[in-house]
Amino acid sequence: MNRHILTPPVLPPSALAELKQWLGITTAHDDAPLAALIATSLDVCEGFTGQMPLAASCEELLPACGGWQALATRPVQAIAGLSRIAADGTLTALATGDYETDLGPDGTGRVRLLQPALPGRLVVSFTAGLVPEWEDLPDSLRHGLIRLAAHQHRQRESGGGAILPPASVAALWRPWRRLRIA
């Protein structure tokens, strides 16, 4: 996937507090590594479920061709605009009349050029994510994120290549998993 996250989700202090409570940590000494573990857990969750848990502003690169093209990231909340990258690397915003967008009920975002195919590629700017804030996450997703971060924290010394997510976390996330037939 050719995605770039422009504005990653901001984790509130309550997310770190939940993880520290789960681990029984009372000091602030490990706050930065623990916050990084939560951020990694968000990435693993997206990989497992096929859905971005927290809303973020993103861009994806697509070929500049005719026909509907689906974004790889889900669920898409809004498509902000399209730009064309020319062969020389210049970026030109397309007018809203030059393309159509579609948001499917399953969170799929699609775009289509209304003009003949252009040379170069397209940059699609959009917002994706299940919910805007940490507190809005469904309990099973949030608890799975905390458990995965705690698991990684506990396994930091072993250096083992454990399968992620562990079965206990996968069980929490499985109802949210979206599979696609390619």
N, C-alpha and C positions, 0 to 999 in steps of 0.2 A: 504494500500500500504506500502510495506517495502522499502521505499526510504530514502536515506540519501543524503543531498546536501553537497558535499565536498567543492565547491567554489561557494558561492552565488553570484548573480549579484551585481556589484558595482553600486550604484546609484550616478550619477554625481551631482554636485552642481546645475545644471540646473533643475533637478527634484524637489529639495527642493525649488528653486526659483519660479518655476511654482506654487507650492502649496501655498507658502507664498503670491504670487501675487493674487491668487484666494481668499485667506482669508483676504487680506489687512494687512498682518503682515510685519512690517519693521525692527523689532529687531531680534537679534540672540538668544534671551532668550529661545525660544521653539524649536530650531532646532533639537535637539535629539528626542524629542517625535514626532515631525512632520515627521522626516525621518523614525521612527518606524511605523507610520501610513501608509506611502507609501509602506513600506515592507509588512505590513499586507494586504494592498490593492492588492499587487501582488499575495499573496496567495489566496485571495478571488476571484480574476480574474481567476486564474488557476482552482479553484474549480467550478466556473460558466461556463467557456468556455471549460474546459477539455484540455486546452493547457497552457503550461508554457510560460508566456510572454517574459521574458528575459533569455538569455542563461546562463546556469549554469552547472558545472561539478557535476555529480550525481553517485550514486550507488544504485542498487536495488537488493534485495535478491529474488532468485527463487529456486524452488526445483531442485535438480540435477537429472533430468529424461530425457528420450529421447523425441523426437518430438519437434516441434516448440513451443516456449513460447514467448508471447508478453510482452513487458515492459508496465507498467501502465502509465508511464510518456510520454507525447507527446508535441510537435513533437521532435523526436530524430534526432539529426543532425549527430552524429557519435557514433559508439560503439568502445571504446578503448580496451576492453579486458574482459576476464572472469577469475575468480579465484574460486577455490573450498574451501569451509569451511568443514573440516573433523569433525567428531563427537567430537574430543578432542579440537576443536577450532582453529586448525592450518589452516593457509591460504596458498594455493598453486596456483600460476598462471598457467593457462592452456596454452599450446602451441597453436598457431593460427591454426595448423592443427587438433586440437582436437574438434573444433567447427566451425559452420557457423553463419554468421550474415546476416540480411536482413533489409533494410530500405524501408518501403512502401511509396507510393506517398502521403498517408494521414498522414505521420509522425510517423507511428508505427514502433518501433524497435523490431525485433525478433531475438532470438538466438536458436540454436539447437546443442546439443552434438552429435558428430560423433562416439563416443565410447559408449559402453553399459552404462546404467545408473550407476552413481557413488553414493555411500552412502554420505550423507551430503547435503549441499546446495551450490548454486552458487551465486557469487557476480558479477554483471555485471556493469562495469564502462562505463559511456557514457556522452555525452554532449547533452543537450536538451534545447529547447527554440525557440520561433518564430524568434527573432532577437537578435543580439549580444549586442546592445547598446540602451539606453533609447531614444535617438534621432531617432532611426530607427523604433520605434514602430509606427504602424498606428495611425493616429490622434484619431480615435474613441476609441481605447484601452487606449491610453495615457490620453486622456481627461477623460475617465471613471475612471482611476486610481486616477487622481487628484480630481475629484468630490467625489469619495468614501472616500478618505483620509480627504477631507474638511468636508464631512458629519459626519464622525466619530469624527473629532475635535470639531465640533459644538455640537455633542450629548454627549460629555464626561461628562457633568454635570448632564444630565438627568438620566443616569443609566438605561435607557430603553433597552429592548431586541428587538430592531428594526430588521426587516428582512433585511438581506444583500444579495445582493446589493439592494439599493433602485431602484424603477422603472426607474428613470431617467438614472441611470448607467446601469441597465440591458438592456435598449433600445440601448445604445451605444455598448454594448458587444454582444448582441444577434447574429449579423451576424457572429461572430467569434466562436460561440458555436458549439461544436462537441459532438454529442450524440452517445452513443454506445449501441447496443442491447446486453444484457448479456445473 
